[in-house]
Amino acid sequence: MDWFFTLSTAVKVVLSIVTLLTIVALASYAERRVSAIIQDRVGPNRVGVPLTLFGAKKDWAFFGLLQPLADGLKFILKEDFVPAHVKKFYFWLAPALTMIPALLTFAVIPFGSTMVVGEHTVPMVIANLNVGPLFILAISSLSVYGIVLAGWSSNSKYPFLGGVRSSSQMISYEISLGLSLVPVLMVFGELNLSKIVDYQNHNGWLLLPAWGEGLSVERWVLMIPMLISFLIFTISVFAETNRMPFDLPECETELVAGYHTEYSSMKFALFFMGEYAAMVVGSGIIVTLYLGGWSLPFGLLQNDEGSIWKSLAHVGCFLTKVVAWIIFFMWVRWTLPRFRYDQLMRLGWVWLFEIALANVFLTAVIIMIFRK
């Protein structure tokens, strides 16, 4: 057994889970702060440790950054109430089915360049699969079962309606999501996400082919279908994560809280964390496929020799891009109004599906012309 490989993989798994859950916790705080800024409010700024500055005691120390800790304690300490009329096994299973797929899909996303430790090379990805995008699509599609089971097992009208809405919405937009990936995979001819990011590192990002071989006419012409693919993929990720303006499954004005109406304590917290974890993973996929992943623009800070410090810098670059996209998710939520359900279905089936399908043919034509 390769003990170094086992140990390094275990370390990457632990650090990835801790980092993901930390980002989820801070995202819940950032959501409130961003919405407060947009709505000209203050937001959470009280929970923290008293800090003395220049002799004056300030109760707003850390600007409320300990708010996620208070929220976590609240969920843990609240009563885990299970209504008598629910189907208990499925009622308990549903929250886990919502959270686990987001954690699993993060395993194939490369978050840094290869690191050399002594005589060993450590790829900054947990599972370096040759079918990364297919794995993501397969595992992420399981989260719909958690929401459907939550709505059905609650034996209540509002959760049931939320579950039905979610199943139709997520299945509808998964088609556009998958089709939007096809042009990207046609351009790279590769399903290994690490190799896709490494190619962008040396030849220009998919949406910024401005260095290396990215200066070729083919790459600039391909920017048109790639931009279309990027827009469809981003919209579909919003729908898959049930974020505004696609939050019909938990529409408060119509369904109380939708599929998780009957949930409390940590079971509700798992739904809450699952949504944010899916948002983080979705941002990571967008960054990986379209924005160069961990790489810096214009070939800066190359790491062909496997330097530890450069690899850590690339991890920081990846996290910075992901955080920027998470803030974009929040900005959209607090800016755009919610769709009506017929508008949501029409956008998915009448517009995105057809545009994504036509974009596949457009990409094929461009590749055929330039690579004949």
Steps between C-alpha positions, in 0.01 A plus 500: 500500500620851414483658844594847375214496247256383768614761751506787248153408374366488857649843570345641181159353589504645852624843390252514210202416725612747767556772239166431330306508828685816607408672173138384547494651850655828389272510194197508729654803671598661169146446366361718777768764463463519121120521525536769768728705275262465203197594714686777687491317834764416760488121512650277772767692692452406866612141549868503588753539777526840672816670380680796653624757250685806626350451843140481374314171528319409178221241513491474122843335484559278194202676335269210584730238344409255777136504387539163316625345827191630679278363223667158524453485877138602457434214256676248724319605817149528351261211549509247216124475463368225272123526428303182565347490150829480302661192343792499741767304311471711185449814710841439662668390176403806292734759664802273454416445132505877454835562668708198398495550116648849538789359707561216254508716186766724655735199494569529124552878485874591479568780748873548439800403287703187561723525807835326539570379856843338517498219245122493473258700285167598654223607258276761660184302434352222710392271214673568168239324286504489121121546498475800734204684336302175466563421868379849598181468294429150632554577869344847505180361347452291817423810706153520341412176681566665835262786422231272355521264798481795739180624335339158472595362842372810682138401419409867474365702209755782483811276521347266241443788258857618558634151430301468177613843385862419577499168315361652181727805524825316566436231240411766241812708555732198525446454126618855422783457749625185329463638148688818593800285598518319165659791304763542773593132484505515120754783510731331751440141384557405861293400805776537759444828685864525611620482139235753394625750760865431412424565133336833588797587719737477201269600213248750634174466686195385311345850532837679475718334233758779511836322538683193374323315222185682610600774258394282205201607292319175585501571875369854451221381270414223748444767765151554354364148570703485823337820625156357416594178681621698801176699526278190469711308751491786752121543470452124535718494813274766652199278425669181625591662832149647545639850531303814424346561250450121475403429863148378418539175705526702823302808398408661835211705367324188367633190679599620849849346474439244226646152531667565840195652673473213752872488581677646803835497678792333319280339235402847381863608535604223259263636233634848569862384477425285195376800303810705579734204441339445159550872427869473593550189284309659210726807523802268504387325182440831321845623602663171396344474154477861387733716711819299516444331835799560727710673229578870487440701181767549232702202622612667822651293782550180302579193713656251261762407762237417766597766757305469826461877538380551144254213541361661817475831313297321231268360769449856623428615143238226458330589830500870410320432173248272676429762767448763229241275331326433830462875549359518146242234596398715797486818294264333252279367783445842650462679165267294279137409576377140511366340181148371466502125458385511138776750423757272661390200293481704180854632552634149550318316221425765235820705523796342679450146367477614134785751530725243666423246227567752224823599675626142472455512122661848481806373688521194275491718186775732630722205598439333164603819312819568696618143561433342162 
